[in-house]
Every structure is written in structure tokens, then in C-alpha cells.
Amino acid sequence: MNEARRPRIHVVDALRALALLGILLVHCHDYYNAAPPSLQPGEWMAALNGVADWLYRELFVSKAYLLFAFLFGLSTFLQLDHAERKGVDFRGRFMWRLALLVMFGLVHTLFYNGDVLMIFGVFGVVLVALYRVPSFLLACLAAALCLNPGFVFDALAGCGDFDSASLTVMSRPLGEGVSPAPSQATASWWEMARWNVTDGLAARMCYMVYSGRLSFMLGMFLCGMLAGRSAIFDGSPERKKLLVRLGCAGAAVYAALAIVAAVWRQPGFAVERLLVSWQHVAFVAGFVGWVSLLLASRHVCGKLGWLSCMGRMSLTCYVMQSVVMTWVLFGWGLGFGQKMGTGWCLLAALMLYGVQLVFCRVWMGVARFGPLEWLWRSATLGRWQPLRKDA
């Protein structure tokens, strides 16, 4: 059937921009997987580092990644559904779109070995395969993946560390023979890039299984698809009530798990890892519910332009963050990574994010897509798309 073009959901764009902020702060705190410097900070710098470490631990680590995965599942559904409403089966073309995302990810990996674009491109096939699965079955599968059966098995078996964990056994073959990364302080860009796309890529896949991220990522993919099916962001009073329930449920589960972790003093490493992982999922659920309501409120809705513009350029901004910050931190660039504590890295991340907000606002004032988004869309459709708004 033919219907009018689906209006853009600016709240989702704003959530995507906030996920980019979280990802940037996490990556900068981790020095983009470079070895942290051995510094002896002064009193005030130690305090700044402490603030950065707290923000990293309590607000961003793993949570920003899960939010990004949720939004990827949501966006996938919206694109497939929009095409279907126009009478077009877009699934085959979308598979090509995912292949292109893998190619973007490969280029991105030349700078940063923690790339998610390749992971999303490869496992995004699951979303296409499950697009027509009934919602009840999809919800059951999403719940099972977010519970993470591997972690549950480890907890029930009383595993005390990664070496004895079942997931470690699965991932060992992926990690065998992986050489250590060259020194980020002295290696050239080519040495780093070569390791990133060979042993670094193998180590990345090992980590995805080893840490349980693969299960949680797929679960959040499906949660995003379910959110798209329920039209949770359409702004109607009924959907706003659904967001309130989602926010309350996420906050309640997060608080309950925090109490369990605090009362149960020595649950064992596997149980602790499981509780923390579930807290991350609950945090994202509460964040999506309450922040979406805030962004859609009458007082905030008209001021979403800056975040919305960045959300529409999320691919460009994500790659730009890695290129700029690895140049700032690594030895093949400015080499500041050996001189900056986590507090300075946090401030550098915020400065870059501010610059990106301005850049996206200016760019989207004259263009229809971000630079990489334009290339991605043109390659997906097989013809150059008009870039300027007046074209």
C-alpha cells in the first residue's frame, strides 16, 4: 500500500546523539584501547580523574553501547516498515546496506580496534531474518538474550573467574595465536592499522563472546525492533503512558538489582557479573523511557535541533570521533595519551562533542544527509542522491 512518508522521529535522533556522547566518553576513558599512562597526578587532578572514573562506571560503560544497539534495531525496523508501507520489500536491499556498513567498519577499524560497525553489519542480518516473526516470540527471544544464558549458566555452576567460565571456553579458539597490540605510544599508523584488521579483529570477536556482549547486543537489537512495532515514539498519550511504564520498570529493576548486589556481599564473580549486566539493561530501559519523555515534552521539544542534527549524522560523527581522538592520543599523532589522565580525556571528549554539535548543526542546515550517510545511502540505492537541500 502507498502511504505518506513517515515523519522523522526527532526524539530518536536525539537519543542517538546522546548515545554517541556516552560512547565517546567511554572510548576516551579507555584511551581508545591504548595502554593508560603511568602518571602520578596531583591532588586536584586526582579528584578530576575520580569524577571521570565515576561517570564512566555509573553512567556510561556498557550502557551507551546497549543504547546504540537498541536504536540500531529500532532504525532497522523503521526503514523496513517504511518501505513495506509503500509496497516495497526492502529486505534484500537492506542486506546490501548491511554489507556496506561492514565496509565502513573495516575502514574505521584502521583507526580503532573497538569498532562496532562491522559487528552491527554482520549481526544485523538477524533483524532482517526475524522481521516478520510474531511479536510474542520476538519478545521471548529478546528476554532470553538479555538474560544472557551463558552468564546464568556460569552463575549456577559457581564459576569464579573468566578462565573457568563457559563463555571463555567458547572463545578460546578465537583468541589463540593472537599477537599483542604494538605500543600505541611508538607504533606508526600503518603498524597499528595492520594489527587492528588482523589480530586486533580476532581479539575483538573474542571479546564479544568472552564478555557476553554479543548476547546483550542481539537482545537489544530485538528490543529496538519491538519498540518500533509498538510505535512507542509516536507521541500519542497512550504511547507516553507506555514510556512512563518503561521508565518506572527500568528504574525499579535497576534499584532492586543494586540492593541485591549490596546486600549479597560476596556473590561470586560470575553472579556479580550477571547482576551488573542486568543492571546495564535496566538502566537503558529506564533511560529510554524517562529521557524520551523529557525530550518530547513541550518545554524541550522545540530545542532538539542540535541533538537531532547530530543524531542524523551518527555514522559520520562516530567515525570522526575515532579518527580525531586516536590522532590526539596515539604516538602516530600528537601522542597526548601518555600525558593525560582520565579527567583530561573526559574534558577532551566533551570539547570534541561540542565541536561536533556545531558542525552537525551547520552541515544539516544546507545538506540533506551527513557526508558518510550520503555515501551510504547512495551506494545502497545504486545512484547518487542529491546532497544539498536546494538540489
Backbone torsions as a table, in degrees:
resi	resn	phi	psi	omega
1	MET	NA	153.2	179.8
2	ASN	-103.7	127.5	178.0
3	GLU	-132.6	166.0	178.0
4	ALA	-63.5	156.3	-179.7
5	ARG	-60.0	133.4	179.5
6	ARG	-62.9	128.6	178.0
7	PRO	-65.0	146.6	-179.3
8	ARG	-68.8	137.8	-178.9
9	ILE	-95.9	98.0	-173.6
10	HIS	-69.1	-26.7	176.5
11	VAL	-62.7	-39.9	178.6
12	VAL	-66.4	-40.8	175.8
13	ASP	-60.1	-41.6	-180.0
14	ALA	-66.5	-40.0	176.2
15	LEU	-61.7	-38.2	178.8
16	ARG	-65.2	-38.4	176.8
17	ALA	-64.6	-39.2	178.2
18	LEU	-68.2	-35.8	175.4
19	ALA	-63.6	-38.1	176.7
20	LEU	-62.3	-38.4	177.2
21	LEU	-62.2	-46.7	179.0
22	GLY	-61.0	-42.8	-179.9
23	ILE	-64.5	-42.0	179.2
24	LEU	-62.4	-43.8	-179.9
25	LEU	-65.1	-39.9	178.2
26	VAL	-64.4	-47.1	-178.4
27	HIS	-63.5	-40.5	179.5
28	CYS	-68.5	-38.7	176.5
29	HIS	-60.3	-36.2	179.7
30	ASP	-87.5	8.7	-179.8
31	TYR	55.4	33.8	-178.3
32	TYR	50.6	46.1	178.4
33	ASN	67.3	13.5	173.8
34	ALA	-83.2	159.9	177.8
35	ALA	-67.6	129.8	-179.6
36	PRO	-66.7	151.3	-179.4
37	PRO	-73.9	153.5	175.8
38	SER	-95.8	86.5	-177.0
39	LEU	-110.8	152.7	173.0
40	GLN	-112.3	87.6	-173.8
41	PRO	-70.4	152.9	173.1
42	GLY	-71.9	-178.4	-173.6
43	GLU	-63.0	-48.7	-177.5
44	TRP	-70.0	-33.8	177.7
45	MET	-70.2	-36.5	176.4
46	ALA	-62.1	-38.1	177.9
47	ALA	-66.1	-42.2	178.1
48	LEU	-63.8	-41.8	177.0
49	ASN	-62.0	-37.1	178.7
50	GLY	-64.0	-40.3	177.0
51	VAL	-63.2	-44.4	179.9
52	ALA	-62.4	-41.6	-179.8
53	ASP	-65.5	-38.1	179.6
54	TRP	-67.1	-46.2	178.2
55	LEU	-59.4	-42.3	179.1
56	TYR	-60.5	-48.3	-173.2
57	ARG	-72.8	-42.8	-171.0
58	GLU	-91.4	-28.3	-171.7
59	LEU	-114.3	-26.6	-167.1
60	PHE	-122.0	-42.7	-170.4
61	VAL	-60.8	129.6	-177.7
62	SER	70.3	-33.6	-176.5
63	LYS	-69.0	-43.0	179.6
64	ALA	-63.1	-38.6	179.2
65	TYR	-63.7	-44.5	179.6
66	LEU	-65.6	-37.8	176.6
67	LEU	-63.3	-41.8	178.3
68	PHE	-61.7	-41.5	178.7
69	ALA	-65.1	-41.5	177.0
70	PHE	-58.6	-46.2	-178.3
71	LEU	-68.8	-30.7	176.3
72	PHE	-65.5	-43.6	176.9
73	GLY	-63.2	-40.4	178.1
74	LEU	-63.1	-47.7	-178.7
75	SER	-63.6	-37.8	177.8
76	THR	-60.4	-47.1	178.9
77	PHE	-61.4	-44.8	-177.0
78	LEU	-60.5	-39.1	-180.0
79	GLN	-69.4	-44.6	179.6
80	LEU	-66.3	-40.0	-179.3
81	ASP	-68.2	-39.9	179.1
82	HIS	-61.6	-42.8	178.4
83	ALA	-66.1	-40.3	-179.2
84	GLU	-64.4	-35.8	178.3
85	ARG	-65.2	-23.5	176.6
86	LYS	-93.0	5.7	178.6
87	GLY	82.1	22.2	-177.4
88	VAL	-117.1	130.5	172.6
89	ASP	-87.6	104.0	-172.6
90	PHE	-91.9	1.6	-171.9
91	ARG	-62.9	-41.9	178.7
92	GLY	-63.8	-44.6	178.1
93	ARG	-65.1	-34.4	-179.8
94	PHE	-68.7	-31.2	175.1
95	MET	-62.1	-40.0	175.4
96	TRP	-65.0	-37.4	177.2
97	ARG	-61.6	-40.2	177.4
98	LEU	-66.7	-39.0	177.0
99	ALA	-61.5	-39.7	176.6
100	LEU	-64.4	-36.7	177.8
101	LEU	-63.3	-37.6	175.7
102	VAL	-61.2	-40.1	178.6
103	MET	-65.0	-42.9	174.8
104	PHE	-59.0	-41.7	179.7
105	GLY	-63.4	-37.3	178.7
106	LEU	-63.6	-42.2	176.6
107	VAL	-64.3	-42.4	179.5
108	HIS	-62.5	-35.1	-179.4
109	THR	-65.0	-22.5	176.1
110	LEU	-60.5	-21.6	179.8
111	PHE	-106.7	-33.7	-172.4
112	TYR	-142.4	124.9	-175.3
113	ASN	-86.0	6.9	175.3
114	GLY	-102.9	22.8	-176.8
115	ASP	-55.4	141.3	174.8
116	VAL	-108.7	-12.1	-176.0
117	LEU	-63.2	-43.2	178.0
118	MET	-63.4	-41.5	179.7
119	ILE	-62.5	-46.7	179.0
120	PHE	-63.7	-40.6	-178.4
121	GLY	-64.4	-41.1	-178.8
122	VAL	-71.6	-50.8	-173.7
123	PHE	-86.9	-6.4	172.4
124	GLY	-64.8	-17.2	175.6
125	VAL	-57.5	-31.3	179.1
126	VAL	-59.2	-38.7	-179.8
127	LEU	-64.9	-39.6	178.6
128	VAL	-66.6	-41.8	-178.7
129	ALA	-65.6	-32.8	-175.8
130	LEU	-100.0	10.3	-173.3
131	TYR	-58.5	-38.6	-176.8
132	ARG	-99.0	7.2	178.0
133	VAL	-68.8	138.4	179.3
134	PRO	-55.2	147.7	-174.0
135	SER	-61.8	-35.3	-179.1
136	PHE	-63.2	-45.7	179.0
137	LEU	-66.8	-36.8	178.8
138	LEU	-64.5	-40.2	179.4
139	ALA	-65.8	-40.7	178.4
140	CYS	-62.9	-43.2	179.7
141	LEU	-66.2	-40.9	178.4
142	ALA	-62.5	-43.2	179.4
143	ALA	-62.8	-42.7	180.0
144	ALA	-62.6	-42.1	-179.7
145	LEU	-68.7	-38.4	179.2
146	CYS	-71.6	-27.2	173.7
147	LEU	-71.2	-24.6	179.0
148	ASN	62.3	86.3	-177.9
149	PRO	-56.3	-33.9	179.5
150	GLY	-62.9	-43.4	178.3
151	PHE	-66.6	-40.1	178.8
152	VAL	-61.6	-43.7	179.0
153	PHE	-61.9	-43.0	178.5
154	ASP	-60.2	-43.0	-178.6
155	ALA	-65.8	-44.2	179.6
156	LEU	-65.9	-32.4	-179.8
157	ALA	-81.3	-6.8	178.8
158	GLY	73.5	30.1	-179.9
159	CYS	-65.9	136.3	-175.6
160	GLY	-99.1	-18.7	-177.5
161	ASP	-156.4	177.4	-177.1
162	PHE	-64.4	-33.7	-174.2
163	ASP	-63.1	-29.9	-178.9
164	SER	-99.8	-0.5	-176.4
165	ALA	-75.2	145.7	-178.5
166	SER	-61.6	-37.5	-179.2
167	LEU	-66.1	-31.5	178.3
168	THR	-64.7	-40.5	178.6
169	VAL	-61.0	-40.4	178.8
170	MET	-64.8	-35.2	-172.5
171	SER	-91.4	-11.1	-177.3
172	ARG	-55.6	-45.7	179.6
173	PRO	-58.6	-31.1	179.8
174	LEU	-69.4	-28.8	-176.0
175	GLY	-94.5	-8.4	-177.8
176	GLU	-66.5	134.1	176.2
177	GLY	76.4	9.5	179.5
178	VAL	-80.1	121.7	179.9
179	SER	-78.7	150.6	178.2
180	PRO	-66.0	156.0	-179.7
181	ALA	-68.2	145.5	173.6
182	PRO	-65.4	160.6	-178.5
183	SER	-64.4	120.9	179.8
184	GLN	-67.2	-17.9	-178.9
185	ALA	-78.8	-28.1	-174.0
186	THR	-121.4	-18.9	-175.6
187	ALA	-70.7	149.1	174.7
188	SER	-76.5	166.9	177.9
189	TRP	-60.7	-40.4	-178.0
190	TRP	-65.1	-39.4	177.9
191	GLU	-63.7	-42.4	177.9
192	MET	-66.0	-45.1	-178.5
193	ALA	-62.5	-41.8	-179.6
194	ARG	-63.5	-41.5	178.6
195	TRP	-68.5	-38.8	-178.1
196	ASN	-58.8	-40.1	-175.0
197	VAL	-91.6	1.9	177.4
198	THR	-118.9	-95.0	-178.4
199	ASP	-65.5	-34.4	179.0
200	GLY	-63.5	-38.0	178.6
201	LEU	-66.9	-40.4	176.5
202	ALA	-63.2	-41.7	178.1
203	ALA	-64.1	-35.9	179.4
204	ARG	-63.4	-46.6	179.2
205	MET	-64.8	-37.3	175.7
206	CYS	-59.3	-45.0	-178.5
207	TYR	-64.7	-38.7	-179.4
208	MET	-58.2	-39.5	178.2
209	VAL	-81.1	-45.0	-175.8
210	TYR	-57.3	-39.8	-175.6
211	SER	-91.2	-7.4	-176.4
212	GLY	82.3	2.7	-176.8
213	ARG	-63.7	-31.5	-177.3
214	LEU	-61.2	-45.2	-179.8
215	SER	-64.4	-46.2	179.9
216	PHE	-65.0	-38.6	180.0
217	MET	-61.9	-46.8	179.7
218	LEU	-64.8	-37.8	177.4
219	GLY	-62.6	-41.5	178.9
220	MET	-71.6	-31.6	171.8
221	PHE	-53.6	-50.3	-176.2
222	LEU	-69.9	-34.9	175.1
223	CYS	-61.4	-39.6	176.9
224	GLY	-63.9	-40.3	177.9
225	MET	-64.8	-40.1	177.8
226	LEU	-64.7	-38.3	177.2
227	ALA	-63.1	-38.3	176.6
228	GLY	-64.9	-41.9	178.8
229	ARG	-62.6	-36.3	-178.6
230	SER	-82.3	-2.3	-179.4
231	ALA	52.4	45.2	-171.8
232	ILE	-66.3	-19.3	-176.9
233	PHE	-106.5	19.2	-176.0
234	ASP	-79.9	-5.4	173.7
235	GLY	85.0	0.8	-179.7
236	SER	-74.4	156.7	179.6
237	PRO	-56.7	-38.5	-179.9
238	GLU	-63.9	-40.4	-179.3
239	ARG	-72.7	-32.0	175.6
240	LYS	-64.1	-37.7	175.7
241	LYS	-63.6	-37.0	177.6
242	LEU	-65.1	-38.2	176.5
243	LEU	-65.7	-37.6	177.0
244	VAL	-62.5	-44.6	179.4
245	ARG	-64.1	-39.3	178.3
246	LEU	-64.1	-44.2	179.0
247	GLY	-63.0	-43.2	179.4
248	CYS	-65.2	-43.5	-179.4
249	ALA	-63.7	-44.2	179.4
250	GLY	-62.0	-44.5	-179.7
251	ALA	-65.8	-40.7	-179.0
252	ALA	-66.0	-44.7	179.6
253	VAL	-65.6	-41.3	178.6
254	TYR	-60.0	-46.4	-179.6
255	ALA	-64.6	-41.8	-179.5
256	ALA	-62.7	-43.4	179.3
257	LEU	-66.3	-36.4	177.4
258	ALA	-64.4	-39.5	178.4
259	ILE	-66.1	-43.4	178.1
260	VAL	-59.6	-44.9	-179.7
261	ALA	-64.3	-35.4	-178.9
262	ALA	-75.3	-39.8	-177.9
263	VAL	-74.8	-41.9	-179.7
264	TRP	-84.5	87.6	-166.8
265	ARG	-61.3	-42.7	-175.4
266	GLN	-127.8	74.3	-177.0
267	PRO	-77.9	-8.5	-173.5
268	GLY	95.0	151.4	-173.1
269	PHE	-62.5	-43.5	-176.7
270	ALA	-64.3	-41.8	179.2
271	VAL	-66.8	-42.0	178.6
272	GLU	-61.4	-42.8	178.5
273	ARG	-62.4	-38.9	179.7
274	LEU	-65.9	-45.6	-179.6
275	LEU	-62.8	-42.6	179.9
276	VAL	-64.2	-40.9	-179.8
277	SER	-64.0	-42.1	177.3
278	TRP	-65.9	-34.4	175.6
279	GLN	-61.2	-39.9	178.4
280	HIS	-60.0	-44.3	-179.9
281	VAL	-63.9	-44.2	179.7
282	ALA	-64.2	-38.8	178.3
283	PHE	-60.3	-44.8	-179.4
284	VAL	-64.1	-40.6	178.3
285	ALA	-61.3	-47.4	178.2
286	GLY	-64.0	-39.0	179.7
287	PHE	-63.1	-46.5	-179.6
288	VAL	-61.1	-43.4	-178.3
289	GLY	-64.6	-55.3	-173.8
290	TRP	-74.8	-41.2	-178.9
291	VAL	-68.9	-35.5	176.9
292	SER	-63.3	-40.2	176.9
293	LEU	-64.3	-41.2	178.8
294	LEU	-63.5	-45.5	-178.4
295	LEU	-66.4	-29.4	-179.2
296	ALA	-89.5	-1.0	-178.0
297	SER	-69.5	160.2	-175.7
298	ARG	-62.0	-32.0	-175.7
299	HIS	-81.4	-22.6	-175.0
300	VAL	-106.9	-29.8	-170.5
301	CYS	-54.5	-39.4	-178.1
302	GLY	-75.8	-4.0	-177.6
303	LYS	-113.8	21.5	-176.5
304	LEU	-83.8	-2.0	-170.8
305	GLY	-53.6	-45.5	-175.9
306	TRP	-65.0	-50.1	179.6
307	LEU	-66.7	-38.7	-179.4
308	SER	-62.4	-42.1	179.1
309	CYS	-61.6	-42.3	178.4
310	MET	-66.5	-40.0	178.6
311	GLY	-61.5	-33.0	178.1
312	ARG	-74.7	-14.2	179.2
313	MET	-117.0	34.6	-172.1
314	SER	-63.9	-37.4	179.1
315	LEU	-64.7	-47.9	178.8
316	THR	-60.2	-45.6	-177.1
317	CYS	-67.4	-39.4	-179.6
318	TYR	-61.7	-47.6	179.0
319	VAL	-67.3	-41.3	179.7
320	MET	-59.7	-40.8	179.2
321	GLN	-57.9	-44.9	-178.5
322	SER	-67.9	-43.1	-179.0
323	VAL	-62.2	-47.1	-176.8
324	VAL	-67.8	-48.2	-173.1
325	MET	-74.1	-33.5	174.3
326	THR	-67.0	-34.6	175.8
327	TRP	-64.9	-38.3	179.6
328	VAL	-70.2	-41.1	-170.8
329	LEU	-90.7	-35.2	-170.4
330	PHE	-85.7	160.4	-178.0
331	GLY	-66.0	-26.8	179.4
332	TRP	-73.3	-9.7	176.2
333	GLY	-114.4	-124.5	-179.2
334	LEU	-79.1	-24.5	177.0
335	GLY	71.9	25.3	-177.5
336	PHE	-74.5	-11.6	-177.7
337	GLY	-60.3	-26.7	179.0
338	GLN	-86.4	0.4	-176.8
339	LYS	-123.0	-5.9	-173.3
340	MET	-113.0	133.5	169.9
341	GLY	-81.0	177.0	-178.3
342	THR	-64.0	-28.7	177.9
343	GLY	-65.1	-46.1	177.1
344	TRP	-63.6	-37.6	177.9
345	CYS	-63.4	-38.1	176.6
346	LEU	-61.6	-45.0	179.6
347	LEU	-65.4	-39.7	177.4
348	ALA	-62.3	-39.3	178.7
349	ALA	-63.9	-43.1	179.5
350	LEU	-65.0	-38.1	177.5
351	MET	-64.1	-45.1	178.8
352	LEU	-62.5	-41.4	179.9
353	TYR	-62.5	-40.4	177.3
354	GLY	-62.5	-42.2	177.5
355	VAL	-62.7	-40.7	179.7
356	GLN	-65.7	-37.4	177.5
357	LEU	-59.0	-45.3	179.6
358	VAL	-65.8	-45.4	-179.7
359	PHE	-58.8	-45.3	-178.2
360	CYS	-66.0	-39.4	179.1
361	ARG	-62.0	-44.5	-179.7
362	VAL	-68.0	-45.6	-176.6
363	TRP	-62.5	-47.4	-177.0
364	MET	-72.9	-8.5	173.1
365	GLY	-71.6	-22.7	-177.5
366	VAL	-121.9	-12.3	-174.8
367	ALA	-121.1	157.3	179.7
368	ARG	-88.2	-25.2	-178.5
369	PHE	-139.9	160.9	169.4
370	GLY	-69.4	165.0	-177.4
371	PRO	-57.0	-52.5	-179.6
372	LEU	-72.2	-33.3	176.3
373	GLU	-62.7	-37.3	178.2
374	TRP	-66.0	-44.9	176.8
375	LEU	-61.2	-42.5	-179.1
376	TRP	-63.2	-45.8	-179.4
377	ARG	-66.7	-42.4	-179.6
378	SER	-63.9	-43.8	179.2
379	ALA	-67.8	-34.1	178.7
380	THR	-64.1	-44.7	-176.5
381	LEU	-87.7	-10.4	176.1
382	GLY	78.7	17.8	177.0
383	ARG	-156.8	149.6	-178.8
384	TRP	-65.2	130.9	178.3
385	GLN	-94.7	146.1	177.0
386	PRO	-62.8	131.4	-176.7
387	LEU	-94.3	-46.6	-177.2
388	ARG	-74.8	147.2	-179.2
389	LYS	-67.0	-27.3	-178.7
390	ASP	-89.5	5.9	-179.3
391	ALA	-75.7	NA	NA
